[in-house]
């Protein structure tokens, strides 16, 4: 959710004893993640004898009407989606907390793996073929949800997971919005939903998010996978929003000259300020990915993309995240196609924090303070809602 829910599971988790809930069907296990609005535990489904994940609204938010509504909406939206690249929801309900207040919960698929945020923090930028393959799978999930009238509105590294076998899973539909049904209490004009580093210019202006807003966020995600930083970052949420609205993004090749020019074109097209000038559908953007990286190699490229390796045998404890990889049996030889020549390691780390523009870009912005102040005053009332939502 807005606080950045992270679910990271590795190794062979023990079925720890804990509180029974859901009419006696589930037993809570160890905590495996948490965010600004919810806490996630492993749980044992006693009826089907399987491990699942249970997300509970934080007890201090149990009586917050907006928080409960968003939590319920996540359950409703996610339960309606059945796709290999989307974390599945199995059950929902509410049980009394310690103070007797009903606390809602969602039982979902237990995904073993790490988030893209974990991957980036561990390794920095990933090879561009892996970045494209991950992006293609995220676009698969969005094409499916968009076709069913649902905009995610919060695509970012912490909401995408990589499993040990390279599968990509999109999660957290907590602030998703139905395209054809308006919930006035949760989508009032002027309330900005999303994360500043990844939301679109129209979201920054307080306009409703569309499917093309999600594709802008995918462009931000791909940019960060390629170079280690999102296209716009640094400073306050208001400053980041201003940059989305007014500044041109830096081509990824300004950080990594090894990147094909077609990747710059892909990222910059997704990051057009005017939504009508972006890709019109997730499928069209995925087709552009396919023209750079053939679809028949996506799965092989994703194998080992950063998720914990499969344990060699039954053993407790988490498995380490693999480091940079060398040549693997069955991988195309180094003299093969272009995408094969960059799979031998993770990309160079991005420059230090704050150096997020192309060479010479700082001088161009040095005198923009007055323009920034004049522009931001006109939208400050709208942008202030970001701070209330983070």
N, C-alpha and C positions, 0 to 999 in steps of 0.2 A: 504493500500500500504506500501511501505518501511517505512514510518514514523509511522506506527501503527495506522491505522484507527480504531476508536472505535465508534460504534453506540449503544447507550443505550437509550431505550424508556420505560417509565413506566407510569402508571396512564392513564387518559383519556385525550389525548392531544387536546388542543384547535386548531381550524382551523384559525390560525392567518392570517390576511390579509397581502399581500406582493406583490412582483413583479410577474407579469404574464409572462410566457415564453412558449416555445413550440407551437408557433402559436396561443396562447390564450388558450391552453388546460389546463395548470397547473398554480396554484398560490402558490408561495413560502410561507412557514410558518416558524416556529421557527427553530433555529439551534439545531441539536441533536448530532452532532459529527464532528470530523475532524482529519486529519492526516497530514503527511509531504507533500502530494501532492494534497489533495482534502478536500473539506468541504461538510458536509452532512446536509441537511435541511429536515424537514417534508414538504410535499406539498399536495395540494388538486387537485386531478384529476377531473376537472370540467366536463369532458365528461361522465365519469363513476361514478361520485360522490363517490369517495373513497379516503382514505388517502394513500399516497405513500411516499417513500423517494427519494430525488434527490441528487445525488453526483455530484459536480462541481469541475473541475480542478481549483486549486487556480489561481487567476487572474494574479499573478506575474509569473506563469509558462505557461500562455496561448500561449506564443510565443516560448516556449522551445520545439524543435522538438522531443526530446526523451520522454519528459513528455507527450506530446500529443499522441505520438505513443503508449506508454504504456497504457494510458487511453483508447485509441481506442481499443487496444487489449483486455483490460479487458471487455469492452462492448461486443466485438465480442465473446470472449470465454464464458462469463457468459450467454449471450443470447442463446447460443447453448445448455445450460444445463437445463434440466427440471426434477428436483428430489426433493423430500420432504425435504432432508437435505441440500439443496443448496439454498441460497438466489436468488430469481428469478429476472431477468431483464425484464422490460416491454417496455422500449422505450429509444432511444438515440437521441442526436442532438447537436446543438451548437447555442448559441445566443450571440449577441454583449454584451460585458461588458461595464463598465462605460467609458473606453477609446476607445470604438469602436472595440476592438479586439474580435474575436469570441472565446467564452469560451465553451468548450464541456461539456455536462452533460449526466448523466445516470439516468433514472427513474427506481427504483427497488421496490421490495416488502418492505413494512415497517414492520420490525420485532420488536415486543415488547419483551424486556428481557434485559439480561446483558451478557457481554462477560465472558469467563472463567477467563480472567485477573481480571475483577471486582470481580468475585466469590472468587478467590484465595486471593485477597487483603482484602476482607471482612471477610473471614472465615479461611484462611489457607487451608491446605490439606483437601480433602473431603474423606468420607468413601470409601474404595476400591471398593465396589460394584458399587457405583455411578461413580467412575473413569472409571471402566471397561465399564459400560453401555454408558457413553459419548464417550469413545474411539470407541466402536462398531459402533455408529452412524456416527462418523467422517470417519471411514473406509467404511461405506456404501457410503458416498459421494465420497470418493476417488476411490472406485471400479467403480462407475458410470463414473466419469470423466476419469479415466485411460482407461476404455473400449472404450472411445471416443477419445483416443489419447491425453489427456491433463494432464500434470503434474502441480500440484498447485505451488510447490516450496517455499511456505511460510506458512506452517501449524504452528500455534503458538496460545497461549491462546487468544490473542486479535482478532484473526480471526475466532473464534468459539463462537457462542451465544447459550444461554439457554433461552427458552421462558417460560412464566408463567406456562404452562401445561407440561413442561419438554421436549419439542421438541428441538432437536439440529440442528443448522444451521451453515454451513460452508460458509464463505464469503471471498471476496477480492481475485479475480483471476487476480489482476493487474500485477503480474509478472509471471503468468502461462506460460508454454511453450508447444507448440504442439510437440508431439513426432515425427511426420512424416514430418513436414514442418519447415525448419530452416529459421529464420529471422536474417540474418547476422548482421543487424544494432543493434539488441537488444540481441543477444546471442553470441557475439564475445567470442572466447576462452580467458580465463583470467579474464573475468568479472564475479564477484561472485554475484549471485542473491539469496536473502533470508535474514534471520536474524541470526547473529552469534550463539546465544544460541540454535538454532533449526536446523541449516543446517547440512548436512551430511559431512563426511570426504572428499568425492569426490568433493562436492561443494567447500569445503575449499581449495582444491587443484586447483580449477578453472575448473574442468571437468564438462561437461553437467549433469544436474540433470536427473534422471530417476524415474520411478514409485517407485523403491526401495529407492530412496532418500526421497520421501514423507513418506515412512513407517519408515525411521529413524527419521524423524521429529515427527511422531506420537509417537514413543518411547520416545522422549524428552518430548513431551506433557504429556504422561501418567506418566512419572517419576515426572513431576512437580505437576500434580494433586494428586499424591500419597503422596509426601513428602514436597511440597511447594516450591521447587527450581528445576531448570533444571539440568540435569546431569553435565553440564559444564558451569561455569559462573565465573564472576569476572575478573577484569583487562581490558585490551584493546581488541578490536575485533580480533587483531592478536593473542593475547594470548589465547583467547577462541577458535579460529580456530585451533591453535596448539594442544590444549587439545583434541578437537574432533579427530584430526589425530593421536595422540600419546598416550593418556592416556586411561586406562580402566575405564568405568563407575562404580560408586559405586552401588551395589544392593540396591533397595529401602528398603529392610528389615534392612539394616544397620541403617536407620533412624527410621523405624517402625517395631519392632520385631513381631507385630501382623499380618503382611502380610503373606499370604500363600506363600510357596516356589515357587509354579507355577507362581506367579506374577513376582517374580525375573526372572524366566526363560523366560517369555514373554517379559519383558522389555529388558533384556540383549540380547535376540535373535534379537530384532528389532534394537539394537544399535551395531551390529557387524560392525567392520571397513570395512570389505570386503562386498560390496553390494551383491555379489553372495552367501554369507552365511546368508543373512537375509531372511525374508519371501519373497517369490517370487511374491505374489499378496496381495492386500488388503483383498481379500476374505479369503485367507489362514490365515492371521493374525486374522481376525474376527472369524474364526473357532477356533483358539486357545483361544480367549476371551470366546467363547461360552462354551468351555470345562471347564473353571473355573467358569463362571457365566451363568446359563442356559438362553437361549434366551427368554423363556416365562416370565421371570421376569424383562427384561430390562426396559420395559415401567413403571412398578410399581416402580422400583428403581429410575428411572429418575424423577418421580413426586416429585416436591419440591426440585429439585437438586440445587436450588440457584436462580432461576428466581423470579421476583416479584410475590407475590400471586395475584390471581384474586381479584379485588376490590369488596367489598360486595355490592356496589351500585354505581350509578353515582356520582362521586365526583372528584373535581379537585386535582391536585397535585400528585406527585409520590408516589407510594406505597413503604414501607420500604422493604429492603431485609430481608428475614427470617433468624433468628439465628439458632443455633443448635437445632435439632428437637428431640422430644421424641417419645414415641410409638404413632402410629396413628391407628385409627380403620381400620381393614382390613389388617394391616401389619402382616406378619407371626410372631408368638410368639417368644420371645427371645430364647426359647429352640429349635427353628426350624433349618433350614439349616445354614451353616456357614455364608453365605452372609447376613442372616437376623439379625445376632447378632451384626453387626457393623453399623447398620443404625440409631442408636439412637443419633449420634452426629458427628460433623466434626472431622477429625483426628487431632492428635497433631501437633502443628506448628513446622516447620522445625527449625533447629538450626540457630543461628544468621548468618548474611551475612558473607561470607568468610569461614564458616565451612561447606564445601560442600563435604567432603570426609569421608570415614569410619574411625573409631577410628584407630589411628596409621598411617593414610595415609599421614599426613603432613610430617612426618619424611622421608617417602619414596621419597617424591618429593623435600625435602630440598636441596639435592645435584644435582638437575636436571638442575640447571641454565645453565651450560655450554652446556649440550645436547640441551636444548631449543634454545640457541643462535645459535648453529651450524645448527640446523634443520630449524629454521625460516628464516635464511638468504637465503636459497635456494628457499623459496616460498614467500618471502616478496613482490616481485614485483607483484605477483598475489594477495596476501592478501590485499595489499594497496587499491585495488579497493573497498573493503568493506567500507572504510571510505568515499569514494566518493559517495557511494550509500545510506548511512544511512541518 
